[in-house]
Amino acid sequence: MIRRRTRCITAASATVLSLAGAPDAEGQVLSRTVLTRAELQARGVHRVSQIAQWVGGWSSTVEGIAWNASFDGIMAGAEPARGLPPVEIVIDGQRMDLDLLGGLLLDTAPVAIQQVDSVVITPGPVLAGGAMASRGEVRLYTRTVTQGPRAEGWARFGSETGDPGPYQFTPLTTPNVDRIGLDLAALAGYGTGGWNAEVAVRSLEQSVTDPRLIQRFNTKELQAYTTVSGPSVKLGVEALGGRHTLLWGQSRQDGFVYLFGRGRMERLTLGHAHLGASGTFSGPGPTSVVYHASRTGRTVLPDSIGSVQARGTLRHERRFSNGSVEVLRPIGSWTASVALDVNERAVRPVSSGGWRGRAHVALQGEASRATESSRGSFAVSMVRGEGGATAGRLTSVAEWRPQAAQTFAGRVSVWQQLPEESSAWIDRWVRGDTLSPSLPRRSFARGELGFRRALTPGTAVEVAGTYGYMRSGPSDSARTAAGDLRGGRLGFRAAAHADPSPRLHVRVSYESVAPFHASEDMHDAMRSLPHQRLDGSVLYAPVENLRLSLLVLLQGASTGSPLGNPAVPDSDATPAMRRVDLSMEKWFWRRHVRAQLIGANIFNSPERYHRFGAQFDRRMILGAAVTLP
């Protein structure tokens, strides 16, 4: 038996589709999207990095790096993004450290995608446990084996033709065919009422036949473009009135990696290790405590054939230590909480020199009140860094339900971001840049209003409007060179879901964003992300052990070259995407075997996966999973 962390499905009911902003274990928040395990399977998500394909405006490369990872319209690598933290990735309440020179290495996360039960996407900002995810967060919840033994094996293989390769807009353009996989994963677990354990091993592979890449890096025909492998262990126990999770994982990534902070490909070996604990327990009386503590280490080793650079070093080790404690207590109709978060980031050259680190401490207080027709909360946070630098943050959320089927909601957030809170200062050290003067302090504001209405049981619609604003502080040393970095962003979102029958589920969402009163530099950066997106899915189970899925992803073109690369024309930085996928899933042997055939991008529309021009065409993917008992 598997315990679900959010709303999910039974074995025979195919799926439950969650509307953006649907309630889950953490409450109801505007613009929140919940992807259940069944949705991830139907969409053909077989790697953690592929979640990025279904997050508004995000993109990922074939080597598993999310590069459009932005909810605020500021792409990694653009000048306004200097010093900003990446989108937070949280697994079972534990913060991950996955960013490297402008990209998120999602496939190095210490879990296999087969362990993920649901994904909760919040554009942000989000205050949680004393820390603020100022640019949004993606939370992954893993499943829990609760009764007896369980084992699962999984494999996937696919191919793609017509890919022009990563040098589309240069004189080096050559034909290229990618081979997807062979991807393998194996999981084994055991659980009882009070404890559970699960072990997972995965191996992911991507191959390339681009002759220019083969020649440049002296590789052999069809040698793996990128491989990711590693084990992970999850232990859970119920004690002290709560549940506690221990998560350990290691991964190794070998092959070509595109580093956006350097604007080029590198052949790297990346080692990643994570150990963390999280959970809740009961305090005196009605008091409850939520905690987490984790330590992440990473080693970056360039291949000996890698590029030569004039200064800086890619050969380095990083570590990220983080811990938080949050105490919650009801006081009448109110609930009050106090949280403390401490984190430290450090770096050193491989096998030489001492660690160079920077630490931050954040303190948060929050008060919330809920009645039958309304809910509201107000939170204040203060973060303090080394050298006495401080920044304040506050966010307020209110909901009102005049009728059972209607909900009005609003959220306002104002905050400052210290420049050294993220790993941006480490990236500067890696590139050989000076660490003084410091990066600028940024000020932000974001407001959101929304309305949700349930039309019939199983059918609901939602509309929401947002406005966000960012401005660099007066200490920004880059303003004289890059201009006045300030700008606003207007957004609109509409979503609907319908479950006409237990066998048919329909979901559609539309999002549009645009710069508003932005400076020239900020406007150019925001132009480098798509401004319109339509995401739709239809899942239909005509018989008990068969599920058919139609997935549609329409995304507008973006203009501008945020890295200033003349090889990428401003008029075609990312073409419009019109992707249609078909998926067929069939269960055999009392649902112990699941086979899936996916036709991705069946109309052969350009689907960019690389900043310098490489794109996917039509491709076929075949996967199979065996689950026992």
Secondary structure, DSSP 8 states (H G I E B T S, - for coil): -EE-SSS---TTS------TT--BTTB--TT-EEEEHHHHHHTT--SGGGGGGGSTT--B-TTSEESS--SSS--TTSGGGTT----EEEETTEE---EETTEEEGGGSSS-GGGEEEEEEE-S-EEETTEEETT-EEEEEE-EE-SEEEEEEEEEEEEEEEE--TTTTSTT---EEEEEEEEEEEEEEEE-SSEEEEEEEEEEEEEE--HHHHHHTT--TT-EEEEEEEEEEEEEEEETTEEEEEEEEEEEEEEEEEETTTTEEEEEEEEEEEEEEEEEEE-STT-EEEEEEEEEEEEEEE-TTS---SS--S-EEEEEEEEEEEEEEEETTEEEEEEEEEEEEEEEETTSS--EEEEEEEEEEEEEEE-SSEEEEEEEEEEEEGGG-EEEEEEEEEEE-SSTTEEEEEEEEEEEE-TTSSTHHHHHHHHT----S----EEEEEEEEEEEEEEETTEEEEEEEEEEEEEE-TT-TTHHHH---EEEEEEEEEEEEEEEETTEEEEEEEEEEEEES--HHHHHHHHTS-SEEEEEEEEEEEETTEEEEEEEEEE--B---TT--TTS-GGGSB--EEEEEEEEEEEETTTTEEEEEEEESTT---EE-STTS-EE--EEEEEEEEEE-
